[in-house]
Amino acid sequence: MSHPHPELGPPPKLAKGGLRVTPLGGLGEIGRNMTVFEFDGRLLIVDCGVLFPEEEQPGIDLILPDFSSIRDRLDDIEGIVLTHGHEDHIGAVPFLLREKPDIPLIGSKLTLALIEAKLQEHRIRPYTLEVKEGERENLGPFDCEFIAVNHSIPDALAVAIRTGAGMVVCTGDFKMDQLPLDNRLTDLHAFARLSEEGIDLLLSDSTNAEVPGFVPPEREISNVLRSVFASANNRIIVASFASHVHRIQQILDAAHEYGRRVAFVGRSMVRNMGIARDLGYLRVPAGLVVDVKTLDDLPAHEVVLVCTGSQGEPMAALSRMANRDHQIRIVPGDTVILASSLIPGNENAVYRVINGLTRWGANVVHKGNAKVHVSGHASAGELLYFYNICKPRNLMPVHGEWRHLRANAELGALTGVPKDRIVIAEDGVVVDLIDGKAKITGKVQAGYVYVDGLSVGDVTEASLKDRRILGDEGIISVYVVVDSTTGKIVSGPNIQARGSGIEDSAFAAVLPKIEESIARAAADGVAEPHQIQQLIRRTMGKWVSDGYRRRPMILPVVVEV
């Protein structure tokens, strides 16, 4: 198995007749999926998603792929193929289209409807091409065939990309539920047909590669939900992804059966479920869904609220309910259902929300104590089955953390893919398919691009380090006025502290040390403000470290007169 090395440099010019594959996100992480294909001087992008921030990235709203490696080649892009409508696959599209709004978007009906609604908020009217499973489209030198796959959102597609260098198949996110709610199976017949033609490189979903066996059918959740609804005597609040149409359908069916009304809470939930209903993907009995404003007129045992926040997102509706920062107040006897999996890295945030809800008297039902979720990603048994059908000549695990990529590679090897033809890459690592063999040839920039409010890319890792220090250790500012000629103190030092945990009165002990160090520097002819600032920072830092074993941010301000 080949794998990247830190010393990889920029890739050479692509050999004539070769196909270049450059993942800009989705490898070594759960989210930010984006892969760029190059053939004959033209580019094709598959997916363009976001990654959601973790606790060590305070203040960040979204994390985007790094577009810098393709920024000067936007005119070469034939289109962006979107495999399905989850945020980790479409969320970054508006930010790329800001740079070139006329890049075509290719996807299924629901996927395009979801991204068009998102783009409307960004005032972008895209050029779109709707495709269905079984169809083929020529996008420049890329002959794309679309295949139905089953996932936790309707209308998901895999894509087979034929070029002069061979055929590449991107699975997108998929599983092989044999009893899907919409009766839309992963098209194994199509994959077998592609296998007969010859799959030169398979890019396969790795998210559940460590999980043995097969994913249970989505239908199994319905009975669990019915039992929860049957035993609930007060309001039921369900938190789910705003795009999980199948799960919401099960909630609606259970609510209808038990005589409850449903209200959607949260802008993205209201928008997405409205789109799914209008397009016929969500079956809603007449009168079942009501406006949230009318709920006060209904008895509690007739109410179901469906909201976002299943991953503990701080600004989502469920987190705000747990923090008593939402118009909907949790009361004893309410039942809260977290109908989703835990995305790695979100565990602490989710359990914090569960504890908050429990504190106010809610009965919280989640994956840990009831079967209210099944994954949308193929487990190891399904992947083995899939590889035996596809028989890829080269395999590149994608969509997962390092442990998932490794596990997926091992599965491929077990089914007979030669180890020297299994490529474990990471974001930015360039893989070339030449003469039927895939190998790593270099690396391009593919770091995190942070979205903070209206700022895109302005926040750096250094900025985040400062934020973490401020959050963990606080800040101490030291204000002093010095004579511009002699460097001697004219006024101060004045010290202010926030979040350092040190009493204001304690700073009296360090004032003489600062004064002494500045006086000694003045005697040595040091009068430059920056040098005095550094002196103050060292003196204050040593005092805090020696006396309190803390490392707050120290901000010296030196004013010359």
C-alpha positions as CSV (number, residue, x, y, z in Angstrom):
1,M,0.0,0.0,0.0
2,S,1.4,3.4,-1.0
3,H,1.0,6.3,1.4
4,P,2.1,10.0,1.4
5,H,5.2,11.3,2.9
6,P,5.7,14.8,4.5
7,E,8.6,15.5,2.1
8,L,6.4,15.3,-1.0
9,G,6.9,18.3,-3.3
10,P,4.8,19.8,-6.1
11,P,3.7,17.2,-8.7
12,P,5.4,17.1,-12.1
13,K,3.5,18.1,-15.2
14,L,0.8,15.5,-15.9
15,A,2.0,12.9,-18.4
16,K,0.1,12.9,-21.7
17,G,-2.8,10.5,-21.6
18,G,-2.7,10.4,-17.8
19,L,-5.5,11.2,-15.3
20,R,-4.7,13.2,-12.2
21,V,-6.7,12.9,-9.0
22,T,-6.3,15.5,-6.3
23,P,-8.4,15.3,-3.1
24,L,-8.7,18.7,-1.5
25,G,-10.8,17.5,1.4
26,G,-12.4,14.4,2.9
27,L,-9.3,12.3,3.6
28,G,-8.2,12.1,7.2
29,E,-11.4,13.8,8.3
30,I,-15.1,13.4,8.3
31,G,-16.4,16.2,6.0
32,R,-15.0,18.8,3.5
33,N,-15.3,16.2,0.7
34,M,-13.9,17.5,-2.6
35,T,-11.9,15.8,-5.3
36,V,-10.4,17.4,-8.5
37,F,-9.9,15.3,-11.6
38,E,-7.6,16.5,-14.5
39,F,-7.4,15.0,-18.0
40,D,-6.2,16.6,-21.2
41,G,-5.9,20.0,-19.6
42,R,-9.5,20.1,-18.3
43,L,-10.8,19.7,-14.7
44,L,-13.8,18.0,-13.2
45,I,-14.7,18.4,-9.5
46,V,-16.7,15.8,-7.6
47,D,-18.4,17.3,-4.5
48,C,-17.4,20.5,-2.6
49,G,-18.4,20.3,1.0
50,V,-17.6,21.8,4.4
51,L,-16.2,20.5,7.7
52,F,-17.8,21.7,10.9
53,P,-15.5,23.1,13.6
54,E,-14.4,21.4,16.8
55,E,-13.9,22.8,20.3
56,E,-10.3,23.7,19.6
57,Q,-11.4,26.1,16.8
58,P,-13.3,28.7,18.8
59,G,-15.4,31.2,16.9
60,I,-15.2,29.4,13.5
61,D,-18.5,28.8,11.7
62,L,-17.3,26.5,8.8
63,I,-14.1,25.0,7.4
64,L,-13.7,25.0,3.6
65,P,-11.4,23.2,1.2
66,D,-8.4,25.2,0.0
67,F,-9.1,26.3,-3.5
68,S,-5.6,27.8,-4.1
69,S,-4.4,25.0,-6.3
70,I,-7.2,25.5,-8.8
71,R,-7.8,29.2,-8.4
72,D,-5.8,30.2,-11.5
73,R,-7.6,27.4,-13.5
74,L,-11.2,28.1,-12.8
75,D,-11.8,28.5,-16.6
76,D,-10.7,24.9,-17.1
77,I,-13.4,23.4,-14.9
78,E,-16.1,21.5,-16.8
79,G,-18.4,21.3,-13.9
80,I,-19.0,20.2,-10.3
81,V,-20.6,16.8,-9.9
82,L,-22.5,16.6,-6.6
83,T,-23.1,13.1,-5.4
84,H,-25.8,14.0,-2.8
85,G,-27.2,16.9,-0.7
86,H,-25.4,16.7,2.6
87,E,-23.5,19.7,3.8
88,D,-20.2,17.9,3.9
89,H,-20.6,17.4,0.1
90,I,-22.3,20.6,-1.1
91,G,-21.7,23.2,1.7
92,A,-18.7,24.9,0.1
93,V,-20.2,25.3,-3.4
94,P,-21.3,28.9,-2.7
95,F,-17.8,29.9,-1.8
96,L,-16.3,28.4,-5.0
97,L,-19.0,30.0,-7.1
98,R,-18.3,33.4,-5.6
99,E,-15.0,33.2,-7.5
100,K,-16.7,32.0,-10.8
101,P,-20.5,31.9,-10.7
102,D,-21.0,30.1,-14.0
103,I,-19.3,26.8,-13.2
104,P,-22.0,24.2,-14.0
105,L,-23.5,22.1,-11.2
106,I,-24.5,18.5,-12.0
107,G,-26.6,16.4,-9.7
108,S,-29.9,14.8,-9.0
109,K,-33.2,16.7,-8.5
110,L,-33.2,16.9,-4.7
111,T,-29.4,17.6,-4.5
112,L,-29.7,20.5,-7.0
113,A,-32.9,21.8,-5.2
114,L,-31.0,21.9,-1.9
115,I,-27.9,23.7,-3.3
116,E,-30.0,26.1,-5.3
117,A,-31.8,27.2,-2.1
118,K,-28.5,27.7,-0.4
119,L,-27.1,29.7,-3.3
120,Q,-30.2,31.9,-3.3
121,E,-29.1,33.1,0.1
122,H,-25.7,34.0,-1.4
123,R,-27.5,35.8,-4.4
124,I,-26.0,33.3,-6.9
125,R,-28.1,31.9,-9.7
126,P,-26.2,28.8,-10.8
127,Y,-26.2,26.9,-14.1
128,T,-27.4,23.4,-13.3
129,L,-27.8,20.1,-15.1
130,E,-30.1,17.6,-13.6
131,V,-29.2,13.9,-14.0
132,K,-30.7,10.6,-13.0
133,E,-29.3,7.2,-12.3
134,G,-28.6,5.3,-15.6
135,E,-27.9,8.5,-17.5
136,R,-24.5,9.5,-19.1
137,E,-23.3,13.0,-19.8
138,N,-20.2,14.2,-21.6
139,L,-18.5,17.0,-19.6
140,G,-15.6,17.9,-21.8
141,P,-13.2,14.9,-22.0
142,F,-15.0,13.3,-19.0
143,D,-17.8,10.8,-19.9
144,C,-19.8,10.6,-16.7
145,E,-22.3,7.8,-15.9
146,F,-24.5,8.1,-12.8
147,I,-25.4,5.1,-10.6
148,A,-28.1,4.9,-7.9
149,V,-26.7,4.4,-4.4
150,N,-28.6,4.2,-1.1
151,H,-27.7,6.7,1.7
152,S,-29.3,8.6,4.5
153,I,-30.7,11.1,2.0
154,P,-32.7,10.5,-1.1
155,D,-31.3,10.7,-4.6
156,A,-27.7,9.9,-3.8
157,L,-25.5,9.0,-6.8
158,A,-22.2,7.4,-7.5
159,V,-20.4,8.5,-10.7
160,A,-18.3,6.5,-13.1
161,I,-15.9,8.8,-15.0
162,R,-14.5,7.5,-18.3
163,T,-11.4,9.1,-19.8
164,G,-8.7,8.2,-22.2
165,A,-6.7,7.1,-19.1
166,G,-9.3,4.6,-17.9
167,M,-12.5,4.5,-15.8
168,V,-12.7,6.0,-12.3
169,V,-15.7,5.2,-10.0
170,C,-16.5,7.5,-7.1
171,T,-19.0,5.9,-4.8
172,G,-19.9,9.1,-2.9
173,D,-21.4,8.1,0.5
174,F,-23.3,4.9,0.2
175,K,-24.6,1.8,2.0
176,M,-26.5,-1.3,0.8
177,D,-29.8,-1.2,2.7
178,Q,-31.9,-4.1,1.2
179,L,-35.1,-2.6,2.5
180,P,-34.8,1.2,1.9
181,L,-37.8,3.4,2.8
182,D,-37.9,4.7,-0.8
183,N,-37.3,1.3,-2.4
184,R,-34.3,2.8,-4.2
185,L,-31.5,0.2,-3.9
186,T,-27.8,0.6,-4.5
187,D,-27.6,-0.5,-8.1
188,L,-25.2,-3.5,-7.8
189,H,-26.1,-4.6,-11.3
190,A,-24.7,-1.4,-12.7
191,F,-21.5,-1.8,-10.6
192,A,-21.2,-5.4,-11.9
193,R,-21.6,-4.1,-15.5
194,L,-18.9,-1.5,-14.9
195,S,-16.7,-4.2,-13.4
196,E,-17.0,-6.2,-16.6
197,E,-15.8,-3.1,-18.5
198,G,-13.0,-2.6,-16.1
199,I,-12.8,-0.2,-13.1
200,D,-9.3,1.2,-13.2
201,L,-9.6,3.2,-10.0
202,L,-12.2,3.0,-7.3
203,L,-12.6,5.8,-4.8
204,S,-14.7,4.2,-2.0
205,D,-16.4,5.6,1.1
206,S,-14.5,4.6,4.3
207,T,-16.6,6.0,7.1
208,N,-17.8,2.7,8.5
209,A,-14.9,0.5,7.4
210,E,-14.0,-0.4,11.0
211,V,-17.6,-1.6,11.8
212,P,-18.1,-5.3,11.2
213,G,-21.1,-6.8,9.4
214,F,-23.9,-5.0,7.6
215,V,-25.8,-1.8,8.5
216,P,-29.3,-2.7,9.7
217,P,-32.2,-1.6,7.5
218,E,-33.6,1.9,8.0
219,R,-37.0,0.3,8.5
220,E,-36.0,-1.2,11.9
221,I,-36.1,2.3,13.5
222,S,-39.8,2.7,12.8
223,N,-40.8,0.2,15.6
224,V,-38.5,1.9,18.1
225,L,-39.9,5.3,17.3
226,R,-43.5,4.0,17.7
227,S,-42.7,2.6,21.1
228,V,-41.2,6.0,22.2
229,F,-44.3,7.8,20.9
230,A,-46.6,5.3,22.6
231,S,-45.0,5.9,26.0
232,A,-44.6,9.7,25.8
233,N,-47.2,11.7,27.7
234,N,-45.9,15.1,27.0
235,R,-44.2,16.9,24.1
236,I,-41.8,15.0,21.8
237,I,-38.8,16.9,20.5
238,V,-36.7,15.2,17.7
239,A,-33.3,16.4,16.7
240,S,-32.0,15.3,13.3
241,F,-29.8,16.5,10.4
242,A,-31.8,19.1,8.4
243,S,-31.3,16.9,5.3
244,H,-32.2,13.5,6.7
245,V,-35.5,13.1,4.7
246,H,-35.9,9.4,5.5
247,R,-35.6,9.9,9.2
248,I,-38.1,12.8,9.2
249,Q,-40.5,10.7,7.2
250,Q,-40.5,8.1,9.9
251,I,-41.1,10.8,12.5
252,L,-44.1,12.1,10.5
253,D,-45.5,8.6,10.1
254,A,-45.3,7.9,13.9
255,A,-46.8,11.3,14.7
256,H,-49.7,10.7,12.3
257,E,-50.3,7.3,13.8
258,Y,-50.4,8.6,17.4
259,G,-52.5,11.7,16.7
260,R,-49.8,14.4,17.0
261,R,-49.1,17.5,15.1
262,V,-45.6,18.3,13.8
263,A,-43.8,21.6,13.7
264,F,-40.3,22.2,12.1
265,V,-37.9,24.4,14.1
266,G,-34.8,26.1,12.6
267,R,-34.4,27.8,9.3
268,S,-32.5,25.0,7.5
269,M,-34.9,22.3,8.8
270,V,-37.9,24.4,7.6
271,R,-36.3,25.1,4.2
272,N,-35.1,21.6,3.5
273,M,-38.3,19.8,4.5
274,G,-40.3,22.3,2.4
275,I,-38.1,21.4,-0.6
276,A,-38.4,17.7,0.0
277,R,-42.2,17.9,0.4
278,D,-42.6,20.1,-2.7
279,L,-40.6,17.6,-4.8
280,G,-42.4,14.6,-3.5
281,Y,-39.6,13.1,-1.4
282,L,-41.5,13.7,1.8
283,R,-45.1,12.4,2.2
284,V,-47.0,14.7,4.5
285,P,-50.7,13.9,5.4
286,A,-53.0,16.9,5.2
287,G,-53.0,18.9,8.4
288,L,-50.1,17.1,10.0
289,V,-47.5,19.9,9.8
290,V,-48.3,23.1,11.5
291,D,-46.5,26.4,12.2
292,V,-44.5,26.5,15.4
293,K,-46.4,29.6,16.5
294,T,-49.7,27.5,16.8
295,L,-48.2,25.0,19.2
296,D,-49.3,26.9,22.3
297,D,-52.9,26.2,21.3
298,L,-52.4,22.4,21.3
299,P,-52.2,20.1,24.4
300,A,-48.6,18.9,25.1
301,H,-49.4,15.2,24.2
302,E,-50.4,16.2,20.7
303,V,-47.1,18.1,19.9
304,V,-44.0,17.0,18.0
305,L,-41.1,19.4,17.3
306,V,-38.5,18.5,14.8
307,C,-35.3,20.6,15.1
308,T,-31.6,20.7,14.3
309,G,-28.8,20.3,16.8
310,S,-28.2,16.5,17.0
311,Q,-24.4,17.1,17.0
312,G,-24.4,19.6,19.9
313,E,-23.9,22.6,17.6
314,P,-23.9,25.6,20.0
315,M,-26.2,27.8,17.9
316,A,-28.6,25.0,16.9
317,A,-32.1,24.9,18.4
318,L,-31.6,21.9,20.6
319,S,-28.4,23.3,22.3
320,R,-30.2,26.5,22.9
321,M,-33.1,24.6,24.5
322,A,-30.6,22.8,26.8
323,N,-29.1,26.2,27.8
324,R,-32.5,27.8,28.4
325,D,-31.7,30.2,25.5
326,H,-34.7,29.3,23.3
327,Q,-38.3,30.3,23.1
328,I,-39.2,26.6,23.5
329,R,-38.6,25.7,27.2
330,I,-37.9,22.1,28.2
331,V,-40.2,21.0,31.0
332,P,-40.3,17.8,33.1
333,G,-41.9,15.0,31.1
334,D,-40.8,16.1,27.7
335,T,-39.2,13.4,25.5
336,V,-36.2,14.3,23.4
337,I,-35.0,12.0,20.6
338,L,-31.5,12.4,19.1
339,A,-32.1,10.6,15.8
340,S,-28.6,10.6,14.5
341,S,-25.1,9.2,14.9
342,L,-22.2,10.9,16.7
343,I,-19.8,12.5,14.2
344,P,-16.3,11.8,15.6
345,G,-15.1,14.9,17.6
346,N,-18.6,16.0,18.6
347,E,-19.0,13.6,21.6
348,N,-18.4,16.1,24.3
349,A,-20.7,18.7,22.8
350,V,-23.5,16.1,22.4
351,Y,-23.3,14.8,25.9
352,R,-23.2,18.3,27.2
353,V,-26.6,18.9,25.5
354,I,-28.0,15.6,26.8
355,N,-27.0,16.5,30.3
356,G,-28.5,20.0,29.9
357,L,-31.8,18.5,28.7
358,T,-31.9,15.9,31.5
359,R,-31.3,18.6,34.0
360,W,-34.6,20.3,33.0
361,G,-36.5,17.0,33.4
362,A,-36.5,15.7,29.8
363,N,-36.3,12.0,29.0
364,V,-33.5,11.8,26.4
365,V,-33.6,9.0,23.9
366,H,-30.4,8.6,21.9
367,K,-28.3,6.0,20.1
368,G,-26.6,5.0,23.4
369,N,-29.9,3.8,25.0
370,A,-32.2,3.0,22.0
371,K,-32.0,2.1,18.4
372,V,-33.0,5.5,17.0
373,H,-30.4,5.7,14.3
374,V,-28.7,3.5,11.6
375,S,-25.7,4.7,9.7
376,G,-25.8,5.9,6.1
377,H,-22.4,4.3,5.3
378,A,-21.5,0.8,4.3
379,S,-19.9,-1.4,7.0
380,A,-17.1,-3.8,6.5
381,G,-19.3,-6.7,5.3
382,E,-20.9,-4.5,2.7
383,L,-17.6,-3.1,1.5
384,L,-16.2,-6.7,1.1
385,Y,-19.3,-7.6,-0.9
386,F,-18.9,-4.4,-3.0
387,Y,-15.3,-5.0,-3.8
388,N,-15.9,-8.5,-4.9
389,I,-18.5,-7.1,-7.3
390,C,-16.4,-4.2,-8.6
391,K,-13.0,-5.9,-8.7
392,P,-11.1,-2.6,-9.0
393,R,-7.6,-2.6,-10.5
394,N,-6.6,0.2,-8.1
395,L,-8.3,1.3,-4.9
396,M,-8.2,4.7,-3.1
397,P,-10.1,4.8,0.2
398,V,-11.7,8.2,0.7
399,H,-14.2,9.9,3.1
400,G,-12.9,9.1,6.5
401,E,-10.3,9.6,9.2
402,W,-6.9,7.8,9.0
403,R,-8.2,4.8,10.9
404,H,-11.1,4.5,8.5
405,L,-8.9,4.8,5.4
406,R,-6.5,2.1,6.8
407,A,-9.4,-0.3,7.6
408,N,-10.9,0.2,4.1
409,A,-7.5,-0.5,2.5
410,E,-7.2,-3.7,4.4
411,L,-10.7,-4.8,3.2
412,G,-9.7,-4.1,-0.3
413,A,-6.5,-6.2,0.1
414,L,-8.6,-9.1,1.5
415,T,-10.7,-9.2,-1.7
416,G,-7.6,-9.4,-3.9
417,V,-6.6,-5.8,-4.8
418,P,-2.8,-5.9,-5.0
419,K,-1.3,-4.0,-2.1
420,D,0.9,-2.0,-4.4
421,R,-2.3,-0.7,-6.1
422,I,-4.0,0.5,-3.0
423,V,-3.3,4.2,-2.5
424,I,-3.8,5.7,1.0
425,A,-3.5,9.5,0.4
426,E,-4.4,12.6,2.4
427,D,-5.8,16.0,1.5
428,G,-3.6,17.6,-1.1
429,V,-1.8,14.4,-2.1
430,V,-1.8,14.0,-5.9
431,V,-2.5,10.6,-7.4
432,D,-1.8,10.0,-11.1
433,L,-3.4,7.1,-13.1
434,I,-1.0,6.3,-15.8
435,D,-0.9,3.1,-17.9
436,G,-3.4,1.5,-15.6
437,K,-1.6,2.1,-12.3
438,A,-2.3,4.7,-9.7
439,K,0.6,6.2,-7.8
440,I,1.4,9.2,-5.6
441,T,3.3,11.9,-7.5
442,G,3.3,15.0,-5.3
443,K,1.4,17.3,-3.1
444,V,-0.5,20.6,-3.4
445,Q,-1.6,23.0,-0.7
446,A,-4.8,21.8,0.9
447,G,-5.0,23.3,4.4
448,Y,-8.1,24.5,6.3
449,V,-9.8,27.7,5.2
450,Y,-11.8,29.1,8.1
451,V,-15.1,31.0,7.8
452,D,-15.7,33.3,10.7
453,G,-18.9,35.4,10.1
454,L,-18.3,37.3,6.9
455,S,-14.6,36.6,6.9
456,V,-13.3,33.8,4.7
457,G,-9.7,32.7,5.0
458,D,-8.6,35.7,7.2
459,V,-8.4,33.6,10.4
460,T,-5.2,31.7,10.6
461,E,-3.9,28.9,12.9
462,A,-2.0,31.6,14.8
463,S,-5.3,33.5,15.3
464,L,-6.9,30.3,16.7
465,K,-3.9,29.7,19.0
466,D,-4.5,33.2,20.4
467,R,-8.2,32.5,20.9
468,R,-7.4,29.2,22.7
469,I,-5.0,30.9,25.0
470,L,-7.6,33.7,25.7
471,G,-10.2,31.1,26.4
472,D,-8.0,28.8,28.6
473,E,-5.8,31.3,30.4
474,G,-7.2,34.8,30.0
475,I,-5.4,38.1,29.2
476,I,-3.2,40.5,31.2
477,S,-2.6,44.0,29.7
478,V,0.1,46.2,31.0
479,Y,-0.1,49.9,30.1
480,V,2.9,52.2,30.5
481,V,3.9,55.7,29.3
482,V,7.7,56.3,28.7
483,D,9.8,59.3,27.8
484,S,10.6,59.0,24.1
485,T,14.2,60.3,24.6
486,T,15.3,58.6,27.8
487,G,13.0,55.6,27.9
488,K,12.1,56.3,31.6
489,I,8.6,55.7,32.9
490,V,6.4,58.8,32.9
491,S,3.2,57.1,34.0
492,G,2.2,53.5,35.0
493,P,2.6,50.7,34.8
494,N,-1.2,50.0,35.0
495,I,-2.3,46.4,34.9
496,Q,-5.7,45.0,33.9
497,A,-6.6,41.3,33.8
498,R,-9.5,39.3,32.4
499,G,-10.0,35.6,32.9
500,S,-6.6,35.0,34.3
501,G,-7.8,33.9,37.7
502,I,-5.4,36.2,39.4
503,E,-6.8,38.8,41.9
504,D,-6.1,42.4,40.9
505,S,-4.5,43.1,44.3
506,A,-1.8,40.4,43.6
507,F,-0.3,42.5,40.7
508,A,1.1,44.9,43.3
509,A,3.9,42.4,43.7
510,V,5.0,42.5,40.1
511,L,4.9,46.3,39.6
512,P,8.3,46.9,41.2
513,K,9.8,44.2,39.0
514,I,8.5,45.8,35.8
515,E,9.6,49.3,36.9
516,E,13.1,47.9,37.7
517,S,13.5,46.2,34.4
518,I,12.4,49.3,32.4
519,A,14.7,51.5,34.5
520,R,17.7,49.1,33.9
521,A,16.9,49.1,30.2
522,A,16.7,53.0,30.1
523,A,20.1,53.1,31.8
524,D,21.5,50.9,29.0
525,G,20.0,53.3,26.4
526,V,17.0,51.2,25.4
527,A,14.1,53.5,24.5
528,E,12.5,51.8,21.5
529,P,8.8,50.9,22.3
530,H,9.0,47.4,20.8
531,Q,12.0,46.5,23.0
532,I,10.3,47.8,26.1
533,Q,7.1,45.8,25.2
534,Q,9.2,42.6,24.9
535,L,10.8,43.4,28.3
536,I,7.5,43.8,30.0
537,R,6.1,40.6,28.4
538,R,9.1,38.6,29.7
539,T,9.0,40.0,33.2
540,M,5.2,39.6,33.6
541,G,5.3,36.1,32.0
542,K,8.0,34.9,34.4
543,W,6.2,36.2,37.4
544,V,2.9,34.6,36.4
545,S,4.5,31.3,35.5
546,D,6.6,31.1,38.7
547,G,3.8,32.2,41.0
548,Y,0.7,30.6,39.4
549,R,1.9,28.1,36.8
550,R,-0.2,29.8,34.2
551,R,0.4,31.2,30.7
552,P,-2.2,33.9,29.9
553,M,-1.8,36.2,26.9
554,I,0.2,39.2,28.0
555,L,-0.5,42.4,26.0
556,P,2.0,45.2,26.8
557,V,1.1,48.7,25.6
558,V,3.9,51.3,25.5
559,V,3.1,54.9,24.7
560,E,5.8,57.5,24.1
561,V,5.6,61.1,25.1
